Amino acid sequence: MTLETTTDTSGTGTAEAPAPAFLTPLGLLTVLLGASLSSIDFFIVNVALPSIERDLHASPATLEMVVAGYAVAYAVLLVLGGRLGDTYGRRKLFLWGVAAFGLTSLACGLAPGAWWLVGARVAQGAASALMLPQVLATIHATTRGERRARAVALYGAVSGIGGLLGQALGGALVAADVLGTGWRAVFLINVPIAAAALLVGVRAVPDSRAERPARGDVLGTVLFAGALTALLLPLTEGRATGWPLWSVLLLIAAPLLGWVFGAVESRAERTGGSPLLPPSLLREPAVRKSLALGLPIFLGFSGFMFGFAILLQQGLRYGALKAGLAVIPMGLTQIPASMLVPPLVRRWGTRAMTRAALVHAAGLAVMGLTVLWVPWSALTPLALAPGLLLCGLGQGVQLALYYRVALAAVPAARAGAGSGLAATVQQSCLAVGVATLGSLFLALVPSLGMRDAFALVLGVQLVGLLGLALLSLRLPRQAV
């Protein structure tokens, strides 16, 4: 019988246990479907917000909560979801997460009012946080060698492809108005998909868990959730509500809560406890560098998708279907680019990230020049396509390579904590990207106009990509 080095999220060592069954192609498809549902639902509401506003008479601040509620719940509970999977079995938690995602999607689709929808979106984000950590942990535990490399590349690609598919699918569903459901279809579509994933997952997804699961870290979990909420909630809601006192106080509290969280986790690790995120993991230089790659990747991606949807619908007056389909050129290059990551890594190592960042930056430059110089009436999807094609090419490599670099930097004994931390960086940055770049764009529109405001935000993102290129040069060439 082969033996597996199982995850010990406390960081105290490894344990030998019988290896779980290998992940079959059907099993991989099932867990990736779950991961794609999480990603799709972050972006699918972008093109549905105008319809939600009209139908539910929602204020701008409430609409932002529809996006932010999902993102905040998702980000703050990811690490806890990973810990629960280590303890109780990853297949069980994945299936429970899929079932909860289907039920909360139904609650979103049947929402009678705006605040019902906000509450259901928070619950949907929590369901995603239960489901998503099990995907990467299952891949790590049930694949080896080249199969693992391909599976991790697919997992990374799902984040970007899910975002593009979400925007395109959302536009198509709103425009189709299936049985008069309008925007509700963007949530109701999840119900049969989740049901199918649940039925297949029972048989196709192998179980795995940590041989010596870490004890619960209740105080660390509460502090971690508090610190992230204190940061993300005012960033997403502050501008829409006029920066009230509560938002300023929360922003001040966020670093203080973060410091207390770090102190509590350090003490737990020193005394042989079970910290939620072992501080010694972040003291590893390779881990810090690999996680830093996620900042420009995910901040830029979510900020761009949010701003681009607004540009198309409010600026260029595209309908929901046309706005959703306008992002298709990005997907045409992003999907094959993500599939090319294993051979690119064999040839260039981590320098593949450098080249991808430069290609993506070139795409943003082309997009910015197009928006600035092409007459407003001539800004058709075809005119925007060249920049989107280049963006997708670079982005496909970045998204797929991020997790590969991050996991390679994490010691094997801490793979569970490392994958949870990498996923938390991703989801937190997606939320912060909408809050910062999205808010910057909306704040600039009244003074600069839609065209110049969008071009300026593209410039900010371009600077971030140049930083990504420089940072990737500091990684060991064969760190993956």
C-alpha positions as CSV (number, residue, x, y, z in Angstrom):
1,M,0.0,0.0,0.0
2,T,1.3,3.4,-0.9
3,L,1.7,6.0,1.8
4,E,0.7,9.7,1.7
5,T,2.3,12.5,3.7
6,T,-0.9,14.0,5.0
7,T,-1.5,17.7,5.8
8,D,-0.9,18.8,9.4
9,T,-2.2,22.3,9.5
10,S,-0.8,22.9,12.9
11,G,2.7,22.9,11.4
12,T,4.0,20.4,14.0
13,G,4.9,17.7,11.5
14,T,3.5,15.1,9.2
15,A,1.8,11.8,9.7
16,E,1.8,8.7,7.5
17,A,-1.6,7.4,6.5
18,P,-3.0,5.2,3.7
19,A,-3.2,7.2,0.6
20,P,-6.7,8.0,-0.7
21,A,-7.8,6.8,-4.1
22,F,-6.5,8.8,-7.0
23,L,-8.7,11.5,-8.4
24,T,-10.3,10.4,-11.7
25,P,-11.0,12.7,-14.6
26,L,-14.7,12.7,-13.6
27,G,-13.8,13.5,-10.0
28,L,-11.5,16.4,-11.1
29,L,-14.2,17.7,-13.4
30,T,-16.6,17.6,-10.4
31,V,-14.4,19.5,-7.9
32,L,-13.5,22.0,-10.6
33,L,-17.1,22.6,-11.3
34,G,-17.6,23.4,-7.7
35,A,-14.6,25.9,-7.8
36,S,-16.0,27.5,-11.0
37,L,-19.4,28.0,-9.4
38,S,-17.7,30.0,-6.6
39,S,-15.8,32.1,-9.1
40,I,-18.7,32.6,-11.5
41,D,-21.0,33.9,-8.7
42,F,-18.5,36.6,-7.7
43,F,-18.8,38.2,-11.1
44,I,-22.2,37.1,-12.5
45,V,-24.1,39.9,-10.8
46,N,-22.1,42.7,-12.5
47,V,-24.3,42.8,-15.5
48,A,-27.5,42.0,-13.5
49,L,-27.1,45.0,-11.1
50,P,-29.2,47.5,-13.2
51,S,-32.1,45.0,-13.4
52,I,-31.8,44.3,-9.6
53,E,-31.9,48.0,-8.9
54,R,-35.1,48.5,-10.9
55,D,-36.9,45.4,-9.7
56,L,-36.1,45.6,-6.0
57,H,-35.8,49.4,-5.8
58,A,-32.3,49.0,-4.3
59,S,-30.1,51.9,-3.4
60,P,-26.5,52.1,-4.8
61,A,-25.1,51.2,-1.3
62,T,-27.4,48.1,-1.1
63,L,-26.3,47.1,-4.6
64,E,-22.7,47.2,-3.5
65,M,-23.6,45.0,-0.5
66,V,-25.0,42.4,-2.9
67,V,-21.4,42.2,-4.3
68,A,-19.6,42.8,-1.0
69,G,-21.6,40.6,1.2
70,Y,-20.7,37.5,-0.9
71,A,-17.0,38.6,-1.1
72,V,-16.5,39.3,2.6
73,A,-18.2,36.1,3.8
74,Y,-16.2,34.1,1.3
75,A,-12.9,35.6,2.2
76,V,-13.2,35.5,6.0
77,L,-14.4,31.9,6.2
78,L,-12.0,30.3,3.7
79,V,-9.3,29.2,6.2
80,L,-11.9,27.8,8.6
81,G,-13.5,25.9,5.7
82,G,-10.1,24.3,5.0
83,R,-9.6,23.4,8.6
84,L,-13.0,21.7,8.8
85,G,-12.2,19.7,5.7
86,D,-8.9,18.5,7.2
87,T,-10.8,17.4,10.3
88,Y,-14.0,15.9,9.1
89,G,-13.1,14.8,5.6
90,R,-12.7,16.9,2.4
91,R,-15.3,15.1,0.3
92,K,-17.9,15.4,3.1
93,L,-17.3,19.2,3.4
94,F,-17.2,19.6,-0.4
95,L,-20.6,17.9,-0.7
96,W,-22.1,19.9,2.2
97,G,-20.7,23.1,0.6
98,V,-22.2,22.2,-2.8
99,A,-25.6,21.5,-1.3
100,A,-25.5,24.7,0.7
101,F,-24.5,26.7,-2.4
102,G,-27.5,25.3,-4.3
103,L,-29.9,26.2,-1.5
104,T,-28.5,29.7,-0.9
105,S,-28.6,30.3,-4.7
106,L,-32.3,29.3,-4.6
107,A,-32.8,31.8,-1.8
108,C,-31.1,34.5,-3.9
109,G,-33.3,33.8,-6.9
110,L,-36.5,34.0,-4.8
111,A,-35.5,37.1,-2.9
112,P,-38.6,39.3,-2.3
113,G,-36.5,42.4,-1.4
114,A,-33.1,43.9,-1.6
115,W,-32.0,43.1,2.0
116,W,-33.2,39.5,1.7
117,L,-30.9,39.3,-1.4
118,V,-28.0,40.7,0.6
119,G,-28.5,38.2,3.4
120,A,-28.8,35.3,0.9
121,R,-25.6,36.5,-0.8
122,V,-23.7,36.4,2.5
123,A,-24.9,32.9,3.1
124,Q,-23.9,32.0,-0.4
125,G,-20.4,33.3,0.2
126,A,-20.2,31.2,3.4
127,A,-21.2,28.1,1.3
128,S,-18.5,28.9,-1.2
129,A,-15.9,29.1,1.7
130,L,-17.0,25.7,2.8
131,M,-16.7,24.2,-0.7
132,L,-13.7,25.8,-2.3
133,P,-10.8,24.9,0.1
134,Q,-11.6,21.2,-0.3
135,V,-10.9,21.4,-4.1
136,L,-7.2,22.3,-3.9
137,A,-6.7,20.1,-0.8
138,T,-8.3,17.1,-2.6
139,I,-6.1,17.7,-5.7
140,H,-3.0,17.9,-3.5
141,A,-3.9,14.7,-1.7
142,T,-5.1,12.5,-4.6
143,T,-2.8,13.4,-7.5
144,R,1.0,13.1,-8.2
145,G,3.6,14.4,-10.6
146,E,2.5,15.7,-13.9
147,R,-1.2,14.9,-13.2
148,R,-1.0,17.2,-10.2
149,A,0.7,20.0,-12.2
150,R,-2.1,19.8,-14.9
151,A,-4.8,19.7,-12.2
152,V,-3.4,22.7,-10.3
153,A,-3.0,24.6,-13.6
154,L,-6.7,23.9,-14.4
155,Y,-7.7,25.0,-10.9
156,G,-5.9,28.3,-11.3
157,A,-7.4,28.8,-14.7
158,V,-10.9,28.3,-13.3
159,S,-10.7,31.6,-11.4
160,G,-10.3,33.7,-14.5
161,I,-12.5,31.6,-16.8
162,G,-15.2,31.7,-14.1
163,G,-15.1,35.4,-14.0
164,L,-15.4,35.8,-17.7
165,L,-18.0,33.1,-18.0
166,G,-19.9,34.7,-15.1
167,Q,-20.1,38.1,-16.9
168,A,-21.1,36.5,-20.2
169,L,-23.6,34.1,-18.8
170,G,-25.1,36.8,-16.6
171,G,-25.7,39.0,-19.6
172,A,-27.2,36.2,-21.6
173,L,-29.6,35.1,-18.8
174,V,-30.8,38.6,-18.0
175,A,-31.4,39.3,-21.7
176,A,-33.2,36.0,-22.3
177,D,-35.6,36.6,-19.4
178,V,-36.3,32.9,-19.1
179,L,-39.9,32.4,-18.0
180,G,-40.0,36.0,-16.9
181,T,-37.3,35.4,-14.2
182,G,-35.1,38.3,-15.4
183,W,-32.0,38.8,-13.1
184,R,-33.2,35.9,-10.9
185,A,-32.0,33.4,-13.5
186,V,-28.4,34.3,-12.7
187,F,-28.9,32.6,-9.3
188,L,-31.5,30.0,-10.2
189,I,-29.2,28.5,-12.8
190,N,-26.9,27.3,-10.0
191,V,-29.5,25.0,-8.5
192,P,-29.6,22.2,-11.1
193,I,-25.8,22.5,-11.6
194,A,-25.2,22.1,-7.8
195,A,-27.6,19.1,-7.7
196,A,-25.7,17.4,-10.6
197,A,-22.3,18.1,-8.9
198,L,-23.7,16.7,-5.6
199,L,-25.0,13.4,-7.3
200,V,-21.7,12.9,-9.2
201,G,-19.5,13.9,-6.3
202,V,-20.8,11.2,-4.0
203,R,-19.2,8.6,-6.2
204,A,-16.5,10.4,-8.1
205,V,-14.7,12.5,-5.5
206,P,-12.3,10.5,-3.3
207,D,-12.2,11.3,0.4
208,S,-9.1,12.5,2.2
209,R,-8.3,14.2,5.5
210,A,-5.4,15.0,7.8
211,E,-4.3,12.0,9.9
212,R,-3.8,14.3,12.9
213,P,-6.3,17.2,12.3
214,A,-5.5,20.4,14.1
215,R,-7.5,21.5,17.1
216,G,-10.0,24.3,16.6
217,D,-8.7,27.9,17.0
218,V,-11.8,29.7,17.9
219,L,-10.2,33.0,19.1
220,G,-7.9,33.1,16.0
221,T,-10.9,32.5,13.7
222,V,-12.9,35.3,15.3
223,L,-10.0,37.7,15.2
224,F,-9.2,36.8,11.6
225,A,-12.8,37.3,10.5
226,G,-13.0,40.5,12.4
227,A,-9.8,42.0,10.9
228,L,-10.8,41.1,7.3
229,T,-14.4,42.3,7.8
230,A,-13.1,45.6,9.3
231,L,-11.0,46.1,6.2
232,L,-13.3,44.9,3.4
233,L,-16.7,46.2,4.6
234,P,-15.8,49.9,4.7
235,L,-13.7,49.6,1.5
236,T,-16.7,48.2,-0.4
237,E,-19.4,50.3,1.3
238,G,-17.7,53.5,2.4
239,R,-17.8,55.4,-0.9
240,A,-21.4,54.5,-1.6
241,T,-22.6,55.7,1.9
242,G,-20.5,58.8,2.0
243,W,-17.8,57.5,4.4
244,P,-19.8,57.6,7.6
245,L,-18.1,57.4,11.0
246,W,-18.5,53.6,11.3
247,S,-16.6,53.0,8.1
248,V,-13.7,55.2,9.3
249,L,-13.6,53.5,12.7
250,L,-13.6,50.1,11.1
251,L,-10.6,51.0,8.9
252,I,-8.8,52.2,12.0
253,A,-9.6,49.0,13.8
254,A,-8.6,46.7,11.0
255,P,-4.7,46.9,11.5
256,L,-5.2,46.8,15.3
257,L,-7.3,43.6,15.0
258,G,-4.7,42.2,12.5
259,W,-1.9,42.9,15.1
260,V,-3.9,41.2,17.8
261,F,-4.5,38.2,15.5
262,G,-0.8,37.9,14.8
263,A,0.1,38.1,18.5
264,V,-2.5,35.4,19.4
265,E,-1.4,33.1,16.6
266,S,2.3,33.5,17.5
267,R,1.6,32.7,21.1
268,A,-0.4,29.6,20.1
269,E,2.4,28.4,17.9
270,R,5.0,29.0,20.6
271,T,3.0,27.1,23.2
272,G,2.3,24.1,21.0
273,G,-1.2,25.1,20.1
274,S,-3.0,25.0,16.7
275,P,-3.0,28.4,15.1
276,L,-5.4,29.0,12.2
277,L,-2.5,30.5,10.2
278,P,0.9,29.6,11.6
279,P,3.0,32.8,11.7
280,S,6.1,30.9,10.9
281,L,4.7,30.1,7.5
282,L,4.6,33.8,6.7
283,R,8.2,34.2,7.9
284,E,9.3,31.9,5.0
285,P,10.7,34.4,2.4
286,A,9.5,32.2,-0.5
287,V,6.0,32.1,0.9
288,R,5.8,35.9,1.3
289,K,7.1,36.4,-2.3
290,S,4.7,33.9,-3.8
291,L,1.7,35.3,-2.0
292,A,2.7,38.9,-3.0
293,L,2.2,37.8,-6.6
294,G,-1.5,37.6,-6.0
295,L,-1.9,41.2,-5.1
296,P,-1.6,42.7,-8.6
297,I,-3.1,39.7,-10.3
298,F,-6.4,39.5,-8.4
299,L,-6.8,43.2,-7.4
300,G,-6.4,44.1,-11.1
301,F,-8.6,41.3,-12.4
302,S,-11.7,42.1,-10.2
303,G,-11.2,45.9,-10.6
304,F,-11.0,45.6,-14.3
305,M,-14.1,43.3,-14.7
306,F,-16.2,45.6,-12.5
307,G,-15.1,48.8,-14.2
308,F,-15.4,47.3,-17.7
309,A,-19.0,46.2,-17.0
310,I,-19.9,49.7,-15.9
311,L,-18.2,51.2,-19.0
312,L,-20.1,49.0,-21.3
313,Q,-23.5,49.4,-19.8
314,Q,-23.6,52.9,-18.5
315,G,-21.0,54.5,-20.8
316,L,-21.5,52.8,-24.1
317,R,-25.1,51.9,-23.4
318,Y,-24.7,48.2,-24.2
319,G,-27.5,45.9,-23.3
320,A,-26.9,43.1,-20.8
321,L,-26.3,40.5,-23.5
322,K,-24.0,42.6,-25.5
323,A,-22.0,43.7,-22.4
324,G,-21.7,40.1,-21.3
325,L,-20.6,38.8,-24.7
326,A,-18.0,41.6,-25.1
327,V,-15.6,39.8,-22.8
328,I,-15.5,36.7,-24.9
329,P,-12.3,37.6,-26.8
330,M,-10.5,37.5,-23.4
331,G,-11.7,34.0,-22.8
332,L,-10.6,32.9,-26.3
333,T,-6.9,33.4,-25.4
334,Q,-7.1,32.9,-21.6
335,I,-8.3,29.3,-21.7
336,P,-5.6,28.0,-24.1
337,A,-3.0,30.1,-22.3
338,S,-3.8,28.4,-19.0
339,M,-3.4,25.0,-20.6
340,L,0.1,25.9,-21.8
341,V,1.4,26.6,-18.3
342,P,3.1,23.2,-17.7
343,P,5.2,23.4,-20.9
344,L,5.9,27.1,-20.3
345,V,7.1,26.3,-16.8
346,R,9.4,23.6,-18.1
347,R,11.0,26.0,-20.5
348,W,11.1,29.3,-18.5
349,G,10.4,28.4,-14.9
350,T,9.0,31.4,-12.9
351,R,10.0,33.7,-15.8
352,A,6.8,32.6,-17.4
353,M,5.1,34.9,-14.9
354,T,7.3,37.8,-16.0
355,R,6.5,37.3,-19.6
356,A,2.8,36.9,-18.9
357,A,2.7,40.2,-16.9
358,L,4.3,42.1,-19.8
359,V,1.9,40.6,-22.3
360,H,-1.0,41.6,-20.0
361,A,0.4,45.1,-19.6
362,A,0.6,45.4,-23.4
363,G,-3.1,44.4,-23.6
364,L,-4.0,47.1,-21.1
365,A,-2.0,49.7,-23.0
366,V,-3.8,48.7,-26.3
367,M,-7.2,48.9,-24.4
368,G,-6.4,52.3,-23.0
369,L,-5.4,53.8,-26.3
370,T,-8.5,52.3,-27.9
371,V,-10.8,53.8,-25.3
372,L,-9.0,57.2,-25.6
373,W,-8.7,57.6,-29.4
374,V,-11.5,55.6,-31.0
375,P,-14.7,57.7,-31.4
376,W,-17.2,56.8,-28.7
377,S,-19.8,55.6,-31.2
378,A,-17.2,53.3,-32.8
379,L,-16.2,51.5,-29.6
380,T,-17.8,48.2,-30.6
381,P,-16.9,44.8,-29.2
382,L,-14.7,44.3,-32.3
383,A,-12.8,47.5,-31.6
384,L,-12.2,46.4,-28.0
385,A,-11.2,42.8,-29.0
386,P,-7.4,43.3,-29.7
387,G,-6.7,44.6,-26.2
388,L,-8.9,41.9,-24.6
389,L,-7.1,39.2,-26.6
390,L,-3.7,40.2,-25.2
391,C,-5.1,40.6,-21.7
392,G,-6.5,37.1,-21.8
393,L,-3.2,35.7,-23.0
394,G,-1.2,37.1,-20.1
395,Q,-3.9,36.6,-17.5
396,G,-4.4,33.0,-18.4
397,V,-0.8,32.2,-17.5
398,Q,-0.8,34.4,-14.4
399,L,-4.0,32.9,-12.8
400,A,-2.9,29.3,-13.5
401,L,0.7,29.8,-12.3
402,Y,-0.1,31.7,-9.1
403,Y,-1.2,28.6,-7.2
404,R,1.6,26.5,-8.6
405,V,4.2,29.0,-7.3
406,A,2.4,29.5,-4.0
407,L,2.1,25.7,-3.2
408,A,5.7,25.1,-4.3
409,A,6.8,27.6,-1.7
410,V,4.9,26.0,1.2
411,P,6.5,23.1,3.2
412,A,4.7,19.9,2.6
413,A,3.7,19.6,6.3
414,R,1.8,22.9,6.0
415,A,0.1,22.4,2.7
416,G,-3.4,22.8,4.2
417,A,-2.6,26.1,5.9
418,G,-0.7,27.3,2.8
419,S,-3.4,26.5,0.4
420,G,-6.0,28.2,2.7
421,L,-3.8,31.3,2.9
422,A,-3.3,31.4,-0.9
423,A,-7.0,31.1,-1.4
424,T,-7.7,33.8,1.2
425,V,-5.2,36.2,-0.5
426,Q,-7.1,35.6,-3.8
427,Q,-10.6,36.2,-2.5
428,S,-9.6,39.1,-0.3
429,C,-7.8,40.8,-3.3
430,L,-10.9,40.2,-5.5
431,A,-13.0,42.0,-2.9
432,V,-10.5,44.8,-2.4
433,G,-10.0,45.2,-6.2
434,V,-13.7,46.0,-6.6
435,A,-13.6,48.3,-3.6
436,T,-10.4,50.2,-4.6
437,L,-10.1,50.3,-8.4
438,G,-13.9,50.1,-8.8
439,S,-14.4,53.0,-6.3
440,L,-11.6,55.0,-7.9
441,F,-13.2,54.6,-11.3
442,L,-16.7,55.7,-10.0
443,A,-15.2,58.6,-8.1
444,L,-13.3,59.9,-11.2
445,V,-16.2,59.7,-13.6
446,P,-18.0,62.9,-12.5
447,S,-14.8,65.0,-13.0
448,L,-13.0,63.2,-15.9
449,G,-15.8,61.5,-17.7
450,M,-16.2,57.7,-18.3
451,R,-13.6,57.5,-21.0
452,D,-10.7,59.2,-19.2
453,A,-11.6,57.7,-15.8
454,F,-11.5,54.2,-17.3
455,A,-8.2,54.9,-19.0
456,L,-6.6,56.2,-15.8
457,V,-7.7,53.1,-13.8
458,L,-6.2,50.9,-16.6
459,G,-2.9,52.9,-16.0
460,V,-3.0,52.1,-12.3
461,Q,-3.5,48.4,-13.1
462,L,-0.6,48.6,-15.7
463,V,1.7,49.9,-13.0
464,G,0.7,46.9,-10.8
465,L,1.5,44.5,-13.6
466,L,5.0,46.0,-14.1
467,G,5.5,45.5,-10.4
468,L,4.4,41.9,-10.8
469,A,7.0,41.4,-13.6
470,L,9.8,42.8,-11.3
471,L,8.7,40.8,-8.3
472,S,8.6,37.6,-10.4
473,L,12.3,38.2,-11.4
474,R,13.2,37.8,-7.7
475,L,11.8,34.3,-7.5
476,P,14.2,31.4,-8.0
477,R,13.9,30.4,-11.7
478,Q,13.0,26.8,-11.0
479,A,10.8,27.5,-7.9
480,V,7.9,25.6,-9.5
